Amino acid sequence: MTEKPFEPVLDELITHLHGRERLRVWSIIITIFGDAVLPRGGEIWLGSLLEICEHLGIEAGSVRAAMSRLAQDGWVTRERVGRKSFYKLAEAGRAEFERAGRRIYAPLDTEWDGTWTIFMVSDAAGEARDARRAELKACGFGAVAPTVFLRPEMPISLPLPSVEQGDFLFSSRLERPETAELLARDVWSLDELSGDYTAFMSVFSKLQAYLAAGQGLSPLSAMAARTLVIHDFRRLVLRDPMLPVCMTGNDWAGRQARKMVAQIYTGLAASSDEWLSRNAEGPHGPLKMTKYAAAKRFAAR
């Protein structure tokens, strides 16, 4: 029998999930795979996936339709063992979440040695230049001119885009490091993202306080709550240039949100991992931990 949500703090989050916009079930599923399934071998029985999603108020028909779409688009592959269907992320899906994971689970404070990367895009790129700009911004670059982009280079920085004919790539250092924060304000538009981080923290503040007070969630509820917090946080960090603290300040909403997520995730880790170990099934039996435990995940990157 499927465990039903009963903790009010989780019910509120589920109501928020379904009330803000048309739910993208496929995106929730990608979050589950990346956060919970990849560290445990990467493959899960559809029935286990349905149980998590049902606890989030997502109907089985919607999950099956989303899995069909993901398979058609090449994000997941399916394997049948007897009467059961098992799914895993295809190479494209795995690479995409691992790329996102470098941002999601990054430590709170990341060292920066002052190195900048400057990328100049060919002005002869035509329509392709817009795609190049989008690619660079997705990798954390900010535009200082229509064809000139830069970012602080750190261990958590995403891989650089390929250098095409007519592009130029430089490494540099700022002559006056104390002006880096002013530069960040001019190059990156962070006001909208800051507001979205603040709204995110408002949504999850009750869960943070609930866990901080020593209250726990049942194993399946902890798994559901863990999925929700990572799902919403992922949507934000993929827009975040991930600037060092010397450029944003300690009060930057993105930094405070990351601190909150790390606390919530740690508070949910033991119970959610218990559910996965006892109830989630792979093609060879229960999903066993193959990497680091969830409680250590933010510290492991």
ZIGIHU-V681753 format. One record per backbone hydrogen bond with DSSP energy under -0.5 kcal/mol. NH is the residue of the N-H (numbers start at 1). CO is the residue of the C=O. Records with the same first field share a line. If there is no record, write none. Layout:
NH=CO + CO
This chain:
8=6
10=7
11=7
12=8
13=9
14=10
15=11
16=12
17=13
18=14
19=15
20=16
25=23
27=24
28=24
29=25
30=26
31=27
32=28
33=29
34=30
35=31
36=32
37=32 + 33
38=33
40=37
41=38
42=37
44=87
45=281
46=85
48=45
49=45
50=46
51=47
52=48
53=49
54=50
55=51
56=52 + 53
57=54
58=53
59=57
63=59
64=60
65=61
66=62
67=63
68=64
69=65
70=66
71=67
72=68
73=69
74=71
75=70
76=70
77=88
79=86
81=84
84=81
86=79
87=44
88=77
89=42
90=75
94=90
95=91
96=92
97=93
98=94
99=95
100=96
101=97
102=98 + 99
103=99 + 100
104=100
105=101
106=103
110=108
116=172
117=151
118=170
119=149
120=118 + 168
121=119 + 147
125=122
128=125
129=126
130=127
131=127
132=128
133=129
134=130
135=131
136=132
137=133
138=134
139=135 + 136
140=137
141=136
142=150
143=187
144=142 + 148
145=148
148=145
149=119
150=142
151=117
153=115
154=152
155=111
157=154
164=162
167=164
168=120
170=118
172=116
174=114
177=175
179=176
180=177
183=179
184=180
185=181
186=182
187=183
188=184
190=188
194=190
195=191
196=192
197=193
198=194
199=195
200=196
201=197
202=198
203=199
204=200
205=201
208=204
209=205
210=206
211=207
212=208
213=209
214=211
215=210
222=218
223=219
224=220
225=221
226=222
227=223
228=224
229=225
230=226
231=227
232=228
233=229
234=230
235=231
236=232 + 233
237=233
238=234
239=236
240=236 + 237
247=244
248=244
249=245
252=249
255=252
256=252
257=253
258=254
259=255
260=256
261=257
262=258
263=259
264=260
265=261
266=262
267=263
268=264
269=265
270=266
272=268
273=269
274=270
275=271
276=272
277=273
278=274
279=275
280=275 + 276
282=285
285=282
287=276 + 280
288=286
290=39
291=39
296=293
297=294
300=296 + 297
301=298
